[in-house]
Amino acid sequence: MLPRNKDNTEKQSGTLLCRMGLLAALTLLPAPGRAQSPARAQPPAAGKKTGGYTINVDVNLVVLHATVIDKSGRPVNDLKQGNFRVYENGALQQLAVFSHADIPVTLGIVIDDSGSMRDKRTAVNAAALTFVKTSNPQDQAFVVNFNDVNYLDTPGDFASNIEELKAGFEELIEYARKSTAVIYTIALLGEEQPDGLFKIKHGTARRAAKVLEQLAQATGGQPFYPKSLEEVESNCVQIARDIRSQYTLAYYPTNAKKDGTFRPVRVDVVSPRNRNRITVRTRPGYYAPKPDQPSSLTSGQ
């Protein structure tokens, strides 16, 4: 990420932030100190004299957090381990951990504080507060505000052409895929009408919506595009309930190679009887550790 020149602040912010209308990005991380998955302890390393003994911990467990909804968008909370099928690169994996519990997480709330949001800030703050109140009481939360002073993920001080912008967005999405965060986005895009509704009429807003959609889907989250300021709070409540109803699925991959490649993951649900169409949402995959990188728990949240 490169800092922008102060002289270009107004022009750059208007192009990349205000016109995109980004309101908030809710980033989820595991709450520190709250282990969710077991580790495999290896025998003490040979030939190493440290005055005692050494334990090498090699954790290849892949952890996914899955949201399951019915055709009406309501969470499905009565599934068992036998209802889930997890595939990596098309190969069926054996679940080592299954849980459906309201586990604490760390919530990062990123809010647009630029000039274009000035008259909307009170409502956005209220929605963010409602989100925190609806979340697990043991969650840890932090808030990041951004405005006309921000950072660009493009070469140099400012992207002067569409190719540089495209490269910056692609790098952002790739970074999100490599992270362990789940990102939900809420954005008021387009032009506000006299009746208070927002309508997407031009290509800039559509491109912004596409970027936010890709960013959320790359991490297993979900984008929201409220049509009015009043809908923002209900979107926050929906996200909080979504997080608290997730299933945790974990497995040791059959492909144990440390080659740093991206491993596509798919989660299917065998629906119980008398159950309508069910949809599963989780991250689309993960990056395997590299040969010179210690193995670690690869989390989907």
C-alpha positions in Angstrom: 0.0 0.0 0.0 1.5 3.3 -1.0 0.7 6.7 0.7 -0.8 9.3 -1.6 0.6 12.8 -2.1 -1.3 15.3 0.0 -1.8 17.6 -3.1 -3.8 14.9 -4.8 -6.1 14.1 -1.9 -9.3 15.7 -3.1 -9.1 14.3 -6.6 -8.1 10.8 -5.6 -10.7 10.5 -2.9 -13.5 11.6 -5.1 -12.6 9.0 -7.7 -11.9 5.9 -5.6 -13.9 6.4 -2.4 -16.7 8.8 -2.5 -18.0 7.8 -5.8 -17.7 4.1 -4.9 -19.8 5.0 -1.8 -18.1 2.4 0.4 -19.8 2.5 3.8 -18.4 -0.3 5.8 -16.4 -3.5 5.5 -16.8 -5.9 8.4 -13.7 -8.1 8.8 -13.8 -11.2 11.0 -10.8 -12.8 12.6 -10.5 -15.5 15.3 -10.6 -14.0 18.7 -7.1 -14.2 20.2 -6.5 -17.0 22.7 -9.6 -19.0 21.7 -8.4 -22.2 20.1 -10.9 -23.9 17.9 -9.0 -26.8 16.5 -6.5 -29.4 17.6 -2.9 -29.5 16.7 -0.7 -32.5 15.9 2.4 -32.7 18.0 5.5 -34.3 16.3 8.2 -36.2 18.1 11.1 -34.2 19.6 13.6 -33.0 16.9 16.7 -35.2 16.8 20.2 -33.7 17.2 19.1 -30.5 18.9 20.5 -29.9 22.4 18.7 -27.1 24.2 19.1 -28.4 27.7 15.7 -30.0 27.5 13.6 -31.2 24.6 11.9 -29.6 21.6 8.4 -30.2 20.3 7.7 -29.3 16.7 4.0 -28.6 16.1 2.8 -29.2 12.6 -0.7 -28.1 12.0 -2.1 -28.8 8.6 -5.7 -28.4 9.6 -7.9 -26.4 7.2 -10.8 -24.7 8.9 -13.8 -23.4 7.1 -16.7 -21.4 8.5 -19.9 -22.1 6.5 -23.2 -20.2 6.5 -26.2 -22.3 5.4 -29.4 -20.7 4.4 -32.7 -21.9 2.9 -34.3 -20.5 -0.3 -35.9 -17.7 1.8 -32.5 -16.6 3.1 -33.2 -17.9 6.6 -30.3 -19.7 8.5 -30.5 -23.5 8.7 -29.4 -24.5 12.2 -30.3 -28.1 12.6 -27.7 -29.8 10.3 -25.4 -32.6 11.5 -21.9 -33.6 10.5 -23.2 -36.2 8.2 -25.1 -33.6 6.1 -21.8 -32.0 5.0 -19.4 -33.0 2.2 -16.2 -31.0 1.8 -14.1 -31.3 -1.4 -10.6 -30.0 -2.1 -9.6 -29.9 -5.8 -12.6 -32.2 -6.3 -11.4 -34.8 -3.8 -13.7 -35.7 -0.9 -12.1 -34.8 2.5 -12.8 -36.4 5.9 -14.0 -34.0 8.5 -11.8 -34.0 11.7 -13.7 -31.2 13.4 -17.4 -30.3 13.3 -19.1 -27.6 15.4 -22.1 -25.4 15.3 -21.6 -22.9 18.1 -21.8 -19.2 18.7 -18.0 -18.8 18.9 -16.5 -15.4 19.8 -14.6 -13.6 17.0 -12.7 -10.3 16.5 -14.7 -7.8 14.4 -13.0 -5.1 12.4 -15.5 -2.4 11.3 -14.2 -0.1 8.6 -16.3 3.1 8.0 -16.1 5.7 5.3 -15.7 9.1 7.0 -15.2 11.2 3.8 -17.1 14.4 3.0 -19.7 12.6 0.9 -20.8 10.6 4.0 -21.1 13.6 6.4 -24.9 13.7 6.3 -25.1 9.9 6.6 -22.6 9.4 9.4 -25.1 9.5 12.3 -27.2 6.7 10.7 -24.1 4.7 9.9 -22.7 5.0 13.4 -26.1 3.9 14.8 -26.1 0.9 12.4 -22.5 -0.1 13.5 -23.5 0.1 17.2 -26.6 -2.1 16.5 -24.3 -4.6 14.8 -22.0 -4.8 17.9 -25.0 -5.1 20.2 -26.4 -7.9 18.1 -23.1 -9.8 18.0 -21.8 -12.2 20.6 -21.2 -10.4 23.9 -17.7 -12.0 24.0 -16.7 -10.7 20.6 -13.8 -8.2 20.4 -14.4 -5.2 18.1 -12.3 -2.4 16.7 -13.3 0.5 14.4 -11.2 2.0 11.5 -12.4 5.3 9.9 -11.0 6.4 6.5 -11.6 9.7 4.7 -9.8 11.8 2.2 -6.4 10.8 3.6 -6.0 7.1 2.7 -3.6 4.7 0.9 -3.7 3.4 -2.6 -2.7 -0.1 -3.6 -1.4 1.0 -7.0 2.1 1.8 -8.4 3.2 5.4 -7.7 1.0 8.0 -6.1 -2.1 7.7 -8.2 -3.5 5.3 -10.8 -3.8 7.3 -13.9 -5.3 4.6 -16.1 -7.8 1.8 -15.9 -5.1 -0.9 -16.1 -3.3 0.3 -13.0 -6.6 0.5 -11.1 -7.5 -3.0 -12.3 -4.1 -4.3 -11.1 -4.6 -2.6 -7.7 -8.1 -4.1 -7.2 -6.8 -7.6 -8.3 -4.0 -7.3 -5.8 -6.4 -6.3 -3.1 -8.6 -9.3 -3.8 -5.6 -11.6 -3.9 -4.5 -10.3 -0.5 -7.9 -10.9 0.9 -7.8 -14.5 -0.4 -4.5 -15.1 1.4 -5.8 -13.6 4.7 -7.8 -15.5 7.3 -10.5 -12.8 7.4 -14.1 -13.0 6.2 -15.2 -9.7 4.7 -18.8 -8.4 4.5 -19.3 -5.1 2.6 -22.2 -2.6 2.9 -22.3 0.1 0.3 -24.6 2.9 -0.8 -23.9 3.0 -4.5 -25.2 5.3 -7.2 -27.0 8.6 -6.9 -29.4 9.4 -4.1 -32.8 10.3 -5.4 -35.2 12.9 -3.9 -37.2 10.0 -2.2 -34.0 8.9 -0.4 -33.4 5.8 -2.5 -30.1 5.0 -4.2 -30.1 4.0 -7.8 -27.2 2.7 -9.8 -27.3 4.5 -13.1 -23.7 4.6 -14.4 -20.8 2.3 -15.0 -18.6 3.6 -12.1 -21.1 2.4 -9.5 -21.5 -0.9 -11.3 -17.8 -1.4 -11.4 -17.6 -0.6 -7.7 -20.3 -3.1 -6.9 -18.4 -5.7 -8.8 -15.2 -5.1 -6.9 -17.0 -5.3 -3.5 -18.8 -8.5 -4.6 -15.5 -10.1 -5.6 -13.8 -9.0 -2.3 -16.6 -10.5 -0.2 -16.9 -13.7 -2.1 -13.1 -14.3 -2.1 -13.3 -14.5 1.7 -16.6 -16.3 2.2 -18.4 -13.1 3.1 -21.3 -11.3 1.4 -21.9 -7.9 -0.2 -24.9 -5.7 0.6 -26.2 -2.8 -1.5 -29.0 -1.1 0.5 -31.4 1.0 -1.5 -31.8 3.4 1.3 -29.9 4.6 4.4 -32.6 3.0 6.6 -31.7 -0.5 5.2 -28.1 -0.2 6.5 -29.0 -1.1 10.1 -31.0 -4.2 9.0 -28.1 -5.3 6.9 -25.8 -5.1 10.0 -28.3 -7.1 12.0 -28.4 -9.8 9.3 -24.6 -10.0 9.2 -24.3 -10.3 13.0 -26.9 -13.2 13.0 -25.1 -14.7 10.0 -21.8 -14.9 12.0 -23.4 -16.3 15.1 -25.1 -19.2 13.1 -22.1 -20.4 11.2 -20.9 -24.0 11.1 -17.2 -24.8 11.7 -15.8 -27.5 9.4 -12.2 -28.6 9.6 -10.1 -31.3 7.9 -6.5 -32.5 7.3 -6.1 -32.3 3.5 -5.3 -35.5 1.6 -2.8 -33.4 -0.4 -0.2 -32.6 2.2 2.3 -31.0 -0.2 3.7 -27.7 0.8 3.8 -26.1 -2.6 2.1 -22.7 -2.0 -0.6 -23.4 -4.5 -4.2 -22.3 -4.2 -6.5 -25.2 -3.3 -10.2 -24.7 -4.4 -12.6 -25.9 -1.8 -16.3 -26.7 -2.2 -18.8 -27.5 0.6 -22.0 -29.4 -0.3 -25.0 -30.2 2.0 -27.0 -33.3 1.8 -30.4 -31.9 2.6 -32.6 -33.6 5.3 -35.9 -34.9 4.3 -38.7 -32.4 3.6 -36.2 -29.6 3.3 -36.3 -27.1 0.4 -33.2 -25.9 -1.5 -30.2 -25.1 0.7 -27.3 -22.8 -0.1 -23.9 -23.0 1.5 -21.5 -20.0 1.6 -17.9 -20.3 2.6 -14.5 -19.2 1.3 -13.7 -20.7 -2.1 -10.3 -22.1 -1.1 -7.0 -21.4 0.6 -3.3 -21.3 -0.1 -1.2 -24.2 0.9 2.0 -23.4 2.9 5.2 -23.0 1.0 8.2 -25.4 1.5 10.1 -22.9 3.6 7.0 -21.8 5.5 6.0 -23.5 8.8 2.7 -25.3 8.6 -0.1 -23.4 10.3 -3.8 -23.7 10.9 -5.5 -22.3 7.8 -8.6 -20.7 8.9 -11.6 -19.5 7.0 -12.4 -16.8 9.6 
